[in-house]
Amino acid sequence: MTHDINPTVAAYLDIHPEVASALAAGRAVVALESTIISHGMPFPQNVEMARGVEDVVRAHGAVPATIAVLGGRLKVGLTPEELHLLATDKGVEKISTRDLPVTVALGKHGATTVASTMRVAALAGIRVFATGGTGGVHRGAERSMDVSADLLELAQTDVCVVSAGVKSILDIGLTLEVLETHGIPALTLGSEEFPAFYSRQSGFKAPLTVATPEEAARVLKAKWDLGVSGGVMLANPIPEDAEIPAGEINPQIEQALRDMDALGLTGKDTTPYLLGRMVEITGGRSLQANIALVRHNAMVAAQVAVAYAQLG
């Protein structure tokens, strides 16, 4: 499945030769975000995680394409030097879709969130994307109106996002309602219960389920063949041996939320703070769970991408 890139768009894109070759040949490619590198984990675990995840994608038959904005250029696939820059440069900003034009126009560095990674992946012709957890409706959103741009991007951009569900620091019930409102298929792989990032169970029934990555790929093909635009969320529960059960992690999440409220943090600063605070509260256990689930998502995304490419 090749993709003809609009020449106007192509002028902003730097596609790594390995990625460009795979796209031209219709082979499987998996997009990877960069916020998890710059704002989601400390150095050097972030570099080790990023390289490890790329290796997982390759091991399962697909080509990894880590996405970022460097010097105002949309990067689709990174060199080792670019990856290291993202992991260590404190000037790299966390950017969502709204920030892309400014970051590009002003020649800045930006680490892409789920939403902006989706948009750049779609511009490059990549249909499958692996991340850790998808954004959603924040707790207390009835007052703050804090709803992640990830959900709005899923409503309009033709990319499948493989994640361990939405981050458990969010309001999962309200997030599922918003996904339904926007007509976004929220598929859970191999489970009747929607996962909660660190935990395999959230207390919410999965709206839709698929048994295998191959079934997920068929859903993608049917959706887009039918002209039903927008993305798909494929929720992939964290492996059992890596999960932190909901009964154990939920009180720790509540503590992190109280600490954040005491600091008065809002907006895009909330998720990096909460993830970092969770590492402190759990004595590093949440970081290990995060790395395990990202690697697991990369494996499943590669399997989906390979199956999708084979459907022609």
VOBA-1610 file (N, C-alpha, C; in pm, whole numbers, padded with zeros to 5 digits, always signed):
BEGIN
Met+00084-00118+00000Met+00000+00000+00000Met+00088+00124+00000Thr+00114+00176-00117Thr+00198+00295-00126Thr+00114+00418-00102His+00180+00529-00082His+00112+00652-00050His+00181+00766-00122Asp+00105+00839-00204Asp+00161+00954-00274Asp+00147+01076-00184Ile+00260+01132-00144Ile+00259+01246-00054Ile+00243+01374-00134Asn+00152+01458-00091Asn+00131+01588-00152Asn+00264+01663-00155Pro+00305+01717-00272Pro+00434+01786-00280Pro+00448+01901-00182Thr+00338+01970-00155Thr+00344+02080-00058Thr+00377+02027+00081Val+00315+01914+00118Val+00343+01852+00247Val+00485+01796+00249Ala+00525+01734+00140Ala+00657+01669+00132Ala+00770+01768+00160Ala+00748+01895+00129Ala+00852+01996+00151Ala+00885+02013+00299Tyr+00795+01970+00389Tyr+00816+01983+00532Tyr+00866+01855+00598Leu+00863+01744+00522Leu+00892+01613+00578Leu+01035+01568+00550Asp+01100+01512+00653Asp+01226+01440+00635Asp+01200+01294+00671Ile+01183+01210+00570Ile+01153+01068+00594Ile+01283+00990+00586His+01314+00917+00694His+01436+00837+00700His+01438+00739+00583Pro+01554+00719+00519Pro+01560+00631+00401Pro+01500+00492+00424Glu+01523+00433+00541Glu+01467+00300+00570Glu+01315+00305+00568Val+01258+00411+00625Val+01112+00427+00629Val+01059+00455+00489Ala+01125+00543+00416Ala+01081+00578+00281Ala+01079+00455+00190Ser+01181+00371+00203Ser+01189+00249+00121Ser+01073+00155+00152Ala+01044+00139+00282Ala+00934+00050+00322Ala+00800+00103+00273Leu+00779+00233+00286Leu+00652+00292+00240Leu+00635+00276+00089Ala+00742+00300+00016Ala+00736+00290-00130Ala+00703+00148-00175Ala+00749+00050-00097Ala+00726-00091-00133Ala+00597-00147-00074Gly+00525-00064+00002Gly+00401-00112+00064Gly+00424-00205+00180Arg+00542-00198+00243Arg+00572-00284+00357Arg+00524-00220+00487Ala+00522-00299+00591Ala+00467-00255+00720Ala+00559-00153+00786Val+00499-00043+00833Val+00570+00060+00908Val+00489+00093+01032Val+00557+00113+01144Val+00491+00150+01269Val+00545+00284+01317Ala+00458+00381+01333Ala+00497+00511+01388Ala+00514+00500+01539Leu+00608+00578+01593Leu+00632+00584+01737Leu+00639+00730+01779Glu+00584+00763+01895Glu+00585+00903+01941Glu+00717+00936+02009Ser+00737+01065+02036Ser+00862+01106+02099Ser+00843+01176+02233Thr+00720+01211+02271Thr+00700+01273+02402Thr+00743+01179+02514Ile+00721+01050+02496Ile+00759+00954+02598Ile+00911+00956+02619Ile+00986+00995+02516Ile+01131+01003+02525Ile+01173+01129+02600Ser+01116+01243+02561Ser+01162+01371+02616Ser+01095+01407+02747His+00968+01365+02766His+00893+01409+02883His+00834+01294+02966Gly+00849+01170+02919Gly+00783+01060+02986Gly+00872+00977+03076Met+01004+00981+03050Met+01097+00897+03127Met+01227+00971+03146Pro+01300+00941+03254Pro+01429+01005+03277Pro+01538+00946+03186Phe+01646+01023+03168Phe+01764+00974+03096Phe+01847+00889+03194Pro+01903+00777+03157Pro+01914+00722+03021Pro+01806+00618+02987Gln+01711+00594+03080Gln+01608+00493+03050Gln+01530+00529+02924Asn+01515+00660+02897Asn+01436+00700+02780Asn+01503+00657+02650Val+01634+00673+02641Val+01705+00630+02519Val+01703+00478+02506Glu+01728+00409+02616Glu+01726+00262+02613Glu+01588+00211+02573Met+01484+00274+02628Met+01347+00234+02594Met+01320+00258+02445Ala+01357+00376+02395Ala+01329+00410+02255Ala+01399+00315+02158Arg+01525+00287+02184Arg+01598+00194+02097Arg+01541+00053+02109Gly+01506+00015+02232Gly+01448-00118+02252Gly+01316-00136+02180Val+01233-00031+02183Val+01102-00038+02117Val+01120-00047+01965Glu+01214+00028+01912Glu+01241+00017+01767Glu+01286-00124+01732Asp+01366-00184+01818Asp+01412-00321+01795Asp+01296-00421+01797Val+01201-00399+01889Val+01084-00487+01897Val+01004-00479+01766Val+00985-00359+01715Val+00910-00342+01589Val+00980-00419+01476Arg+01111-00403+01467Arg+01185-00473+01360Arg+01177-00625+01377Ala+01186-00671+01502Ala+01185-00815+01528Ala+01053-00879+01486His+00948-00800+01474His+00818-00854+01435His+00777-00813+01294Gly+00877-00779+01213Gly+00854-00768+01069Gly+00816-00632+01016Ala+00824-00527+01097Ala+00788-00394+01050Ala+00906-00299+01067Val+00895-00182+01006Val+00998-00079+01015Val+00951+00029+01112Pro+01032+00064+01212Pro+00991+00169+01306Pro+01015+00309+01249Ala+00925+00400+01281Ala+00939+00539+01239Ala+00907+00628+01358Thr+01010+00658+01440Thr+00990+00749+01551Thr+00975+00890+01496Ile+00876+00963+01544Ile+00838+01092+01487Ile+00867+01204+01586Ala+00919+01314+01534Ala+00947+01433+01614Ala+00960+01552+01520Val+00974+01671+01577Val+01006+01791+01499Val+01140+01842+01549Leu+01237+01851+01458Leu+01371+01897+01495Leu+01412+02010+01400Gly+01444+02124+01458Gly+01479+02240+01375Gly+01369+02278+01279Gly+01245+02255+01319Gly+01131+02290+01235Gly+01098+02189+01128Arg+01171+02080+01119Arg+01147+01976+01020Arg+01066+01862+01081Leu+00968+01812+01008Leu+00891+01696+01053Leu+00973+01571+01024Lys+01021+01507+01129Lys+01108+01390+01115Lys+01026+01262+01127Val+01037+01178+01027Val+00967+01049+01027Val+01074+00941+01021Gly+01114+00894+01140Gly+01230+00806+01153Gly+01349+00889+01194Leu+01417+00848+01301Leu+01526+00927+01359Leu+01658+00853+01353Thr+01766+00931+01339Thr+01901+00875+01351Thr+01933+00859+01499Pro+02035+00780+01535Pro+02075+00768+01676Pro+02109+00903+01739Glu+02170+00992+01661Glu+02205+01124+01713Glu+02081+01207+01742Glu+01981+01200+01655Glu+01857+01273+01677Glu+01781+01218+01798Leu+01785+01088+01814Leu+01720+01025+01929Leu+01785+01072+02059His+01916+01079+02060His+01988+01123+02179His+01956+01269+02210Leu+01946+01352+02107Leu+01910+01493+02127Leu+01775+01505+02196Leu+01679+01430+02146Leu+01545+01433+02205Leu+01546+01393+02353Ala+01631+01297+02385Ala+01634+01242+02520Ala+01706+01332+02620Thr+01790+01423+02571Thr+01876+01499+02662Thr+01858+01651+02656Asp+01808+01705+02545Asp+01796+01850+02528Asp+01674+01902+02604Lys+01698+01987+02705Lys+01588+02040+02786Lys+01504+02142+02711Gly+01550+02183+02593Gly+01474+02280+02514Gly+01369+02217+02424Val+01361+02085+02424Val+01260+02017+02342Val+01123+02035+02407Glu+01029+02092+02334Glu+00896+02117+02387Glu+00802+02000+02358Lys+00707+01980+02445Lys+00601+01882+02422Lys+00496+01948+02332Ile+00473+01891+02213Ile+00384+01958+02118Ile+00270+01867+02074Ser+00151+01924+02074Ser+00033+01856+02020Ser+00004+01913+01881Thr-00106+01874+01822Thr-00137+01916+01685Thr-00143+02067+01672Arg-00199+02135+01770Arg-00213+02281+01761Arg-00077+02350+01753Asp+00028+02284+01809Asp+00161+02344+01817Asp+00245+02319+01692Leu+00204+02225+01607Leu+00287+02188+01493Leu+00323+02307+01404Pro+00225+02391+01362Pro+00261+02501+01272Pro+00362+02598+01333Val+00348+02627+01462Val+00438+02721+01528Val+00578+02661+01538Thr+00585+02534+01579Thr+00715+02468+01595Thr+00788+02460+01461Val+00715+02430+01354Val+00774+02422+01220Val+00817+02561+01173Ala+00727+02657+01183Ala+00754+02790+01130Ala+00870+02860+01200Leu+00885+02834+01330Leu+00990+02901+01407Leu+01117+02817+01421Gly+01119+02702+01353Gly+01239+02620+01350Gly+01278+02559+01484Lys+01179+02525+01566Lys+01204+02474+01700Lys+01212+02321+01702His+01251+02269+01820His+01246+02125+01846His+01115+02094+01919Gly+01051+01984+01881Gly+00929+01942+01949Gly+00918+01792+01956Ala+00880+01743+02074Ala+00849+01600+02091Ala+00699+01584+02072Thr+00660+01493+01985Thr+00520+01481+01947Thr+00440+01394+02044Thr+00319+01441+02075Thr+00224+01364+02155Thr+00154+01263+02065Val+00058+01192+02122Val-00021+01099+02041Val-00088+01173+01925Ala-00151+01287+01955Ala-00225+01360+01851Ala-00135+01406+01738Ser-00024+01472+01772Ser+00063+01525+01665Ser+00138+01413+01594Thr+00171+01305+01665Thr+00233+01190+01597Thr+00138+01131+01496Met+00011+01118+01534Met-00091+01068+01440Met-00095+01153+01314Arg-00096+01286+01334Arg-00108+01375+01218Arg+00012+01362+01125Val+00132+01360+01180Val+00251+01349+01096Val+00258+01211+01031Ala+00222+01107+01106Ala+00220+00972+01049Ala+00126+00965+00928Ala+00008+01024+00943Ala-00088+01024+00833Ala-00034+01100+00712Leu+00033+01213+00736Leu+00092+01289+00625Leu+00193+01205+00549Ala+00265+01118+00622Ala+00367+01033+00559Ala+00310+00904+00501Gly+00183+00874+00530Gly+00121+00753+00479Gly+00135+00632+00569Ile+00157+00655+00700Ile+00170+00546+00796Ile+00036+00527+00866Arg-00011+00402+00873Arg-00146+00374+00923Arg-00150+00319+01065Val-00037+00273+01118Val-00036+00209+01250Val+00068+00277+01338Phe+00032+00299+01464Phe+00113+00378+01556Phe+00108+00312+01694Ala+00225+00293+01756Ala+00231+00235+01890Ala+00272+00341+01991Thr+00203+00345+02103Thr+00235+00437+02211Thr+00220+00365+02344Gly+00233+00439+02455Gly+00213+00380+02586Gly+00065+00382+02622Gly+00016+00501+02654Gly-00126+00518+02685Gly-00181+00635+02607Thr-00306+00626+02568Thr-00371+00734+02495Thr-00426+00836+02594Gly-00427+00963+02553Gly-00488+01067+02635Gly-00639+01053+02634Gly-00705+01130+02719Gly-00850+01120+02726Gly-00909+01235+02806Val-01019+01207+02873Val-01087+01307+02954Val-01025+01306+03094His-00976+01421+03137His-00914+01429+03269His-01019+01427+03379Arg-00981+01376+03494Arg-01071+01379+03609Arg-01102+01525+03643Gly-01230+01551+03670Gly-01272+01688+03697Gly-01295+01770+03572Ala-01304+01704+03455Ala-01320+01776+03329Ala-01452+01852+03321Glu-01551+01812+03404Glu-01677+01887+03403Glu-01655+02030+03453Arg-01543+02053+03523Arg-01508+02189+03566Arg-01398+02251+03478Ser-01298+02170+03446Ser-01181+02224+03376Ser-01193+02221+03223Met-01284+02138+03171Met-01296+02114+03027Met-01165+02058+02968Asp-01088+01987+03049Asp-00959+01933+03006Asp-00980+01798+02939Val-00988+01802+02807Val-01005+01681+02726Val-00888+01676+02628Ser-00818+01564+02625Ser-00699+01552+02542Ser-00731+01569+02394Ala-00641+01638+02325Ala-00652+01650+02179Ala-00638+01515+02109Asp-00584+01415+02182Asp-00572+01280+02122Asp-00708+01230+02074Leu-00813+01258+02151Leu-00945+01207+02115Leu-00998+01275+01989Leu-00977+01406+01978Leu-01024+01477+01860Leu-00943+01436+01737Glu-00815+01408+01756Glu-00733+01362+01644Glu-00779+01223+01598Leu-00811+01136+01693Leu-00864+01005+01657Leu-00993+01016+01577Ala-01070+01120+01601Ala-01197+01136+01531Ala-01178+01172+01385Gln-01060+01221+01348Gln-01045+01272+01211Gln-00928+01217+01132Thr-00834+01150+01197Thr-00712+01107+01128Thr-00706+00956+01116Asp-00681+00908+00994Asp-00690+00765+00962Asp-00565+00687+01006Val-00551+00672+01137Val-00438+00598+01195Val-00492+00513+01309Cys-00440+00391+01321Cys-00473+00303+01433Cys-00370+00325+01544Val-00418+00358+01663Val-00330+00382+01778Val-00336+00260+01870Val-00223+00192+01884Val-00213+00077+01974Val-00158+00127+02107Ser-00237+00114+02212Ser-00197+00162+02344Ser-00245+00064+02450Ala-00202+00087+02575Ala-00250+00003+02686Ala-00377+00064+02745Gly-00462+00115+02659Gly-00582+00187+02703Gly-00548+00333+02728Val-00636+00403+02795Val-00605+00542+02830Val-00534+00543+02965Lys-00454+00645+02987Lys-00377+00653+03111Lys-00470+00648+03231Ser-00434+00570+03331Ser-00523+00547+03445Ser-00535+00668+03537Ile-00458+00773+03509Ile-00474+00899+03582Ile-00593+00977+03530Leu-00658+00926+03423Leu-00771+00995+03359Leu-00904+00937+03406Asp-01013+00997+03357Asp-01148+00945+03381Asp-01182+00851+03266Ile-01167+00722+03290Ile-01181+00624+03182Ile-01325+00616+03132Gly-01422+00621+03223Gly-01562+00615+03182Gly-01600+00728+03089Leu-01563+00851+03125Leu-01595+00965+03040Leu-01520+00959+02908Thr-01397+00907+02912Thr-01320+00893+02788Thr-01390+00798+02691Leu-01440+00687+02741Leu-01512+00593+02655Leu-01638+00657+02597Glu-01704+00741+02675Glu-01824+00811+02625Glu-01787+00904+02510Val-01676+00978+02524Val-01634+01071+02418Val-01592+00995+02293Leu-01524+00882+02311Leu-01487+00799+02196Leu-01612+00755+02120Glu-01715+00714+02192Glu-01839+00672+02128Glu-01904+00789+02055Thr-01908+00905+02119Thr-01971+01022+02058Thr-01908+01056+01923His-01775+01041+01915His-01704+01075+01792His-01694+00959+01694Gly-01759+00848+01725Gly-01760+00735+01634Gly-01626+00667+01620Ile-01545+00671+01726Ile-01412+00610+01721Ile-01420+00467+01775Pro-01391+00366+01693Pro-01392+00229+01745Pro-01284+00212+01852Ala-01326+00175+01971Ala-01232+00146+02080Ala-01230-00005+02097Leu-01135-00069+02029Leu-01123-00214+02031Leu-01031-00256+02146Thr-01067-00362+02215Thr-00976-00421+02313Thr-00930-00555+02259Leu-00798-00579+02266Leu-00741-00701+02212Leu-00745-00812+02317Gly-00824-00917+02287Gly-00822-01038+02369Gly-00881-01026+02507Ser-00966-00928+02533Ser-01025-00912+02665Ser-01162-00847+02654Glu-01251-00886+02745Glu-01385-00827+02750Glu-01387-00701+02836Glu-01274-00671+02903Glu-01267-00552+02988Glu-01164-00454+02933Phe-01200-00328+02931Phe-01111-00224+02882Phe-00995-00208+02981Pro-00870-00204+02932Pro-00757-00195+03024Pro-00734-00054+03078Ala-00652-00044+03183Ala-00627+00085+03248Ala-00477+00110+03263Phe-00404+00101+03152Phe-00263+00137+03147Phe-00180+00046+03237Tyr-00156+00083+03363Tyr-00076+00000+03453Tyr-00146-00132+03487Ser-00279-00136+03472Ser-00359-00251+03514Ser-00434-00310+03396Arg-00456-00440+03400Arg-00530-00505+03292Arg-00680-00479+03301Gln-00726-00438+03417Gln-00869-00417+03437Gln-00898-00275+03484Ser-01006-00219+03431Ser-01046-00082+03466Ser-01181-00075+03535Gly-01256-00188+03530Gly-01392-00184+03580Gly-01492-00146+03473Phe-01445-00120+03351Phe-01533-00084+03240Phe-01529-00192+03132Lys-01645-00230+03085Lys-01654-00330+02978Lys-01596-00274+02849Ala-01526-00357+02776Ala-01472-00316+02647Ala-01587-00291+02550Pro-01592-00174+02486Pro-01701-00148+02391Pro-01700-00246+02274Leu-01581-00280+02225Leu-01564-00370+02111Leu-01439-00454+02137Thr-01438-00577+02086Thr-01321-00662+02107Thr-01278-00729+01977Val-01149-00757+01968Val-01094-00841+01862Val-01005-00944+01929Ala-00992-01060+01866Ala-00917-01169+01928Ala-00769-01167+01892Thr-00736-01113+01773Thr-00599-01120+01724Thr-00562-00989+01652Pro-00431-00964+01636Pro-00389-00849+01555Pro-00441-00857+01412Glu-00454-00979+01359Glu-00505-00995+01222Glu-00650-00948+01212Glu-00730-00978+01314Glu-00867-00928+01314Glu-00869-00775+01319Ala-00781-00719+01399Ala-00773-00572+01406Ala-00740-00514+01270Ala-00647-00576+01199Ala-00609-00527+01066Ala-00728-00531+00970Arg-00810-00635+00981Arg-00927-00644+00893Arg-01028-00534+00926Val-01037-00499+01055Val-01125-00388+01094Val-01077-00258+01030Leu-00947-00235+01032Leu-00891-00113+00972Leu-00924-00107+00823Lys-00900-00217+00754Lys-00926-00218+00610Lys-01073-00193+00580Ala-01161-00261+00653Ala-01304-00242+00630Ala-01347-00098+00658Lys-01296-00042+00766Lys-01333+00095+00803Lys-01297+00194+00694Trp-01170+00189+00652Trp-01125+00288+00555Trp-01173+00257+00414Asp-01193+00128+00378Asp-01251+00094+00249Asp-01393+00148+00238Leu-01463+00149+00350Leu-01601+00199+00352Leu-01610+00351+00356Gly-01496+00416+00362Gly-01496+00562+00366Gly-01531+00620+00501Val-01523+00536+00606Val-01549+00585+00742Val-01418+00645+00794Ser-01408+00775+00785Ser-01281+00841+00818Ser-01257+00842+00968Gly-01132+00868+01004Gly-01095+00873+01145Gly-01016+00751+01186Gly-00965+00757+01309Gly-00877+00653+01358Gly-00946+00542+01434Val-00866+00451+01483Val-00911+00338+01564Val-00819+00330+01687Met-00878+00312+01804Met-00799+00283+01923Met-00798+00132+01945Leu-00678+00074+01949Leu-00665-00067+01982Leu-00602-00076+02120Ala-00683-00109+02220Ala-00637-00117+02359Ala-00579-00256+02384Asn-00452-00258+02420Asn-00376-00382+02435Asn-00336-00394+02582Pro-00402-00481+02659Pro-00372-00488+02803Pro-00226-00516+02832Ile-00174-00450+02934Ile-00036-00473+02980Ile-00017-00622+03011Pro+00101-00679+02982Pro+00123-00820+03015Pro+00101-00847+03164Glu+00049-00965+03194Glu+00015-00998+03333Glu+00133-00987+03428Asp+00251-01026+03382Asp+00366-01026+03472Asp+00422-00886+03497Ala+00370-00787+03426Ala+00419-00649+03443Ala+00316-00557+03506Glu+00192-00603+03519Glu+00088-00512+03564Glu+00099-00480+03714Ile+00045-00364+03748Ile+00024-00328+03888Ile-00128-00331+03908Pro-00181-00425+03986Pro-00327-00440+03997Pro-00395-00310+04038Ala-00516-00292+03988Ala-00590-00168+04010Ala-00604-00135+04159Gly-00630-00237+04242Gly-00647-00214+04385Gly-00523-00158+04451Glu-00409-00186+04393Glu-00282-00138+04448Glu-00245+00000+04392Ile-00266+00019+04263Ile-00219+00142+04199Ile-00315+00259+04219Asn-00445+00232+04232Asn-00542+00342+04238Asn-00519+00438+04356Pro-00491+00389+04479Pro-00462+00483+04587Pro-00337+00568+04559Gln-00241+00511+04489Gln-00120+00586+04456Gln-00148+00693+04352Ile-00238+00661+04258Ile-00280+00762+04160Ile-00352+00877+04229Glu-00438+00843+04324Glu-00511+00947+04398Glu-00413+01038+04473Gln-00308+00980+04529Gln-00206+01060+04599Gln-00137+01155+04501Ala-00100+01104+04383Ala-00034+01187+04282Ala-00125+01301+04237Leu-00254+01272+04222Leu-00349+01376+04181Leu-00362+01485+04289Arg-00364+01443+04415Arg-00371+01542+04524Arg-00246+01629+04524Asp-00131+01568+04504Asp-00006+01643+04501Asp-00005+01744+04386Met-00058+01701+04270Met-00064+01791+04155Met-00156+01909+04182Asp-00274+01881+04240Asp-00368+01988+04271Asp-00307+02089+04367Ala-00228+02041+04462Ala-00164+02130+04558Ala-00065+02224+04491Leu-00008+02179+04379Leu+00086+02263+04304Leu+00017+02354+04204Gly-00114+02328+04180Gly-00190+02411+04086Gly-00156+02388+03940Leu-00105+02270+03907Leu-00069+02241+03769Leu-00193+02214+03684Thr-00190+02260+03559Thr-00301+02237+03466Thr-00245+02215+03326Gly-00335+02177+03234Gly-00299+02167+03093Gly-00195+02061+03064Lys-00106+02094+02968Lys-00012+01992+02920Lys+00097+01958+03020Asp+00106+02033+03131Asp+00204+02001+03235Asp+00159+01886+03324Thr+00029+01851+03317Thr-00023+01755+03414Thr+00029+01614+03393Thr+00025+01565+03270Thr+00064+01425+03247Thr+00211+01400+03279Pro+00306+01484+03229Pro+00446+01458+03268Pro+00467+01461+03419Tyr+00399+01554+03488Tyr+00415+01559+03634Tyr+00362+01431+03698Leu+00242+01391+03657Leu+00180+01275+03720Leu+00259+01147+03695Leu+00310+01130+03573Leu+00389+01011+03545Leu+00517+01010+03628Gly+00580+01127+03640Gly+00701+01137+03721Gly+00674+01113+03869Arg+00563+01169+03918Arg+00526+01152+04058Arg+00493+01006+04088Met+00431+00938+03991Met+00399+00797+04010Met+00526+00713+04023Val+00630+00749+03949Val+00758+00678+03962Val+00809+00692+04105Glu+00798+00813+04160Glu+00846+00837+04297Glu+00763+00758+04399Ile+00631+00765+04385Ile+00542+00702+04483Ile+00555+00550+04480Thr+00573+00494+04360Thr+00578+00348+04347Thr+00720+00293+04359Gly+00816+00379+04388Gly+00953+00333+04400Gly+01010+00280+04270Gly+00966+00337+04158Gly+01016+00297+04028Gly+00937+00187+03960Arg+00842+00129+04031Arg+00767+00017+03973Arg+00682+00061+03854Ser+00625+00182+03862Ser+00541+00231+03752Ser+00624+00251+03626Leu+00751+00291+03641Leu+00838+00310+03525Leu+00863+00176+03457Gln+00890+00072+03536Gln+00912-00061+03478Gln+00786-00111+03406Ala+00669-00084+03465Ala+00543-00123+03400Ala+00525-00046+03270Asn+00560+00082+03273Asn+00546+00166+03154Asn+00633+00114+03040Ile+00757+00079+03071Ile+00847+00027+02968Ile+00794-00106+02912Ala+00745-00193+03001Ala+00694-00323+02956Ala+00574-00308+02865Leu+00483-00217+02899Leu+00363-00203+02817Leu+00393-00138+02683Val+00489-00045+02680Val+00527+00017+02553Val+00587-00088+02459Arg+00672-00174+02511Arg+00732-00279+02428Arg+00626-00376+02378His+00531-00409+02465His+00422-00498+02426His+00335-00435+02317Asn+00309-00306+02330Asn+00229-00236+02229Asn+00303-00231+02095Ala+00435-00213+02101Ala+00514-00209+01978Ala+00506-00343+01905Met+00512-00453+01980Met+00501-00586+01920Met+00366-00602+01851Val+00258-00568+01922Val+00124-00584+01864Val+00105-00492+01744Ala+00154-00369+01754Ala+00141-00275+01641Ala+00213-00328+01518Ala+00331-00387+01538Ala+00402-00445+01424Ala+00322-00559+01362Gln+00262-00641+01446Gln+00180-00752+01395Gln+00059-00699+01318Val-00004-00594+01368Val-00119-00533+01297Val-00073-00474+01166Ala+00040-00403+01166Ala+00088-00338+01045Ala+00125-00440+00938Val+00188-00551+00978Val+00222-00656+00884Val+00094-00718+00824Ala-00001-00747+00908Ala-00128-00805+00860Ala-00202-00708+00769Tyr-00200-00579+00802Tyr-00268-00479+00720Tyr-00202-00467+00582Ala-00068-00467+00581Ala+00003-00458+00454Ala-00027-00579+00365Gln-00044-00695+00427Gln-00072-00817+00349Gln-00213-00818+00290Leu-00302-00736+00347Leu-00438-00730+00293Leu-00444-00656+00159Gly-00335-00587+00128Gly-00328-00518-00001Gly-00414-00396-00009
//
